Amino acid sequence: MTTRSIVHKEILVRGQVQGVGYRANAKHIADLLGVQGMIKNMPDRSVWILAEAEESVMDNFLAWCRKGPAFSKVTEMEITMGAVQHIQGFTILPSGNK
């Protein structure tokens, strides 16, 4: 029996990432890849993401996050590991504080 290693990451994306469809596109990619989590715009114009997936899937998701959709310009990504919370689905949250 093979056990899949799920990882949990908190990601803060900075740059031109609001007003360019970043959240909607991230949700689409997360749904395609099977990433579970949530995303929202932050008051400082960054985008906060909480994501859980198998490590190889997470690597693909993070690669997309570094690029973003066509009109975005990611200048920095801060990634923090955390304990797996077994999140179900990928949700766009209302803008605001964590």
N, C-alpha and C positions, 0 to 999 in steps of 0.2 A: 504494500500500500504506500502510495506517495503522498507526502504531506506538502501542501503548498505554503510557502512562507509569505505571509501578508505583512506589509510594512505600512506604517502610519507616518505621514509627513504633514507638517504645517508649512505652507509656502507663502511668502510675501513677495509679490511681484511689483516692481516699481518701474516707472517710465511713462510713456503715453499708453496707458492701459484702461482708461475710462473714456466712455463715449465712442469706442471703436468696435464694440461688439465682443469684447474679450470674454465676458462671463458667459454669454450665450454660446459662443464658439467653444469655450472650455467645457461646458456641459455637454455639447454635442460630441466632442472628442472623448470625454470621460465615458459617456454612454456607449460609444463605439468600442472603446477599449475594455470596458468593464471596471472602471475606477469608481469607487464609492466615495462620497464626501459632500462637501458644500463649498460655496464660493460667494464672496460679496465684495462690493466696493467699500473702501475705507475713506474716512474724512480727509486723509492726507493725499488722496488721489491714487493710492496704491490699490491692489487687489489682493485679498486674503483668501487662501484656499486651504481646506483641510481635505486630505486625500488618503485613501487606503486602497491598496491593490497588491498583487504579487509583484515581487521586486522587478522582474523584467518588464511588466506592464507599466509599473511606476516610472521606470527609466524612459519609456516611450512617451508617457504623459508629461514628464518633466522636460523632455526635449521639445515637445510642442509648446509648453508654457514659456520656455526661453525665447521662442519665436513669436508665438501669439498669432492672431488673425492678421490679414493683409495690412490694415491701417494702424496697427499698434507698433510701438517701438519699446521693447523691453530693455531697460538699462541695468537692472539689478534684480537678482532673486536671492532671497534669504530662505534657507530650508532648514527646518528643525525636525528631528526625529521625535516620535512620541509613542506611547502605549497604544496598541490596537484597540479600537472602540467598537468594532464590528458594525460600522455605519451601513445603512441600507439605502441605495439610490444615490443620486447626485443632485443636490438642491441648490438653486440660486436663492440666496437669502436677501432680505431687504438691506439696503446700504446702512452703514453705521458702525458702531464699535463692536468688538468681538463679544 
